[in-house]
Amino acid sequence: MQVSRLGFWAHMVVAGVVSLSLMPSAVGQRTRLSALERNFEEVLDDTGRRTPGLEDLRNSGFSDQPPVDLSRIDKRPLINLLKEAVAEARILYNSLRSDASRNPELQRSLREVVKIRGIASYAVEDLENGEDLNRMFPGIHKLNTDWRLLSHQLGQSPRISRKTLDIVDRIDRIERSMEEMFQLSAPMDRRALVTEFAGLEAMLENLLEELQLDPQSTDRSIELIYDTRKLGQQSRYIEDLVLDGERYEQIVREFNRFSTQWESLLRNLRGIDNRYVRRSTRRIADGNSRINDLLWLEKSTNREHLHQLANSLITSVDEFFTRTPLKLVVHLKNVDSILETAHDFYGTVQHFKQSVDNNDDDVTLLENYGYVEEYGSSFIRSFSTLRSSAGKVVLQEIESSIGSLRAELHISGTVASVDTQRLVRRAAALENLADHLKFDVIHWLERDRESYRADALKSMDRFVARCRRMHRLMQNRPNLGELRREAADLNNSWSEVYRYLTRCRTDDRKHIGALARDINALLYELESPLQQ
């Protein structure tokens, strides 16, 4: 295989570091999360709740009104259905765990099964305790929506056992019985759809700007600008349909029209040699894939997009070697092993690109992609400590391209064992909520000057600082050990704050309680992926 650029680069580095002494790398100890030993059982109301519970969930639509009179619904069949779902979810977890031992990308689905099973269990408990069904309906509707999405994703996975799929079918039948009971239509998550379409519009605007600023602009680029602007209008039109509560069939019809226009634009973008255009294209394709999931649509591999992703990936790898100074590489530990990994990765990318160009079948593409991810993960990890800002930017591009390849090949999960790109958004939301909570705590303690006021404020300051630290740590691409240690400290800090919050007896209590529920839910979402 021809790898002349990398071969020359590697030869020069090895020649200069023959006498380099290799130092052993330190192995960090695994730190146990304090959250594994502690559950926040109360949520600042008189009944007490557990996190995550149904009150933590957002409604799946924009209306709180169910299409059926809930006072006429017999709770006993509903309880039986939920109990059956909990039992089947337990069986599903065991079967899926066996699949995940062979296919690590299913780990994320395992966590979703645990979350859904837990929420269904809380629903059974609440119904048996006589909880008002009107209050519970938004959460039950969201539970159905979450299961439908997970069921769809599992059905799309090419690496899942027949036994697991049979269990999924049984839970699907339970879910359809609940839909009939509440007279629900296809449970679209309208809020999530609006969020995705708004993001899609923003990404199309970015693509439009990049095409307009492209220094190699031609008459053909003008046509691409027109087509991109038109596509943005179609995205906005579908978002309005979702907001107006339009029927599922109409939304799907218009989205199919959008997808057809996007595929045509994608083919015409192939001739644009611009990294920023490639990046925008990749993000739009990823957003398009997420909307497919939310609308329960069958997904097929887009060969045109695969071709562009393969070209983009090999271009980024070439750019990395061009941008990375040799004098920085020679200072890396185990440089000879790193260079061998780089050589292997470059070869796997070339081989995958050739496989795409030859229009190989999906099984062959999946096999060849597996090598790209395996060597790509080692490549990114090996050069992550490189002191080159330009090199790190390209490393991020490489990782994003590999992740987009996963999505286009419909492989669930992420490239890394911990999806920091997803968790960083949760960390940002947590920092924002902590700032809000601090404002409310100050307001409460100014009106209720208890003896513990100074200590409570200090605890609140420490928690805000911990949230800010976690957010910044996520941004710096930490390893699993670092995340576990920081999460343990964060949960300890929250436990300390929480003890003071439960003492609030002023009218601030209701709002503080709502913020505490949201913080509990975010802490759960942050810690769950770390418990592998």
Secondary structure, DSSP 8 states (H G I E B T S, - for coil): ---HHHHHHHHHHHHH-TT--------------GGGT------SSSS---SS-GGGS--SSS----SS-GGGS-HHHHHHHHHHHHHHHHHHHHHHHHHHHH-GGGHHHHHHHHHHHHHHHHHHHHHHTT--HHHHHHHHHHHHHHHHHHHHHHHH-SS--HHHHHHHHHHHHHHHHHHHHHT--S---HHHHHHHHHHHHHHHHHHHHHHHH-TT--HHHHHHHHHHHHHHHHHHHHHHHHHTT--HHHHHHHHHHHHHHHHHHHHHGGG---HHHHHHHHHHHHHHHHHHHHTT------HHHHHHHHHHHHHHHHHHHHHS-HHHHTTSTTHHHHHHHHHHHHHHHHHHHHHHHTT--HHHHHHHHHHHHHHHHHHHHHHTT-S-HHHHHHHHHHHHHHHHHHHHTT--S-SSSS-HHHHHHHHHHHHHHHHHHHHHHHHHHHHS--TTHHHHHHHHHHHHHHHHHHHHHHHT---HHHHHHHHHHHHHHHHHHHHHHTT--STTHHHHHHHHHHHHHHHHHHHGGG--
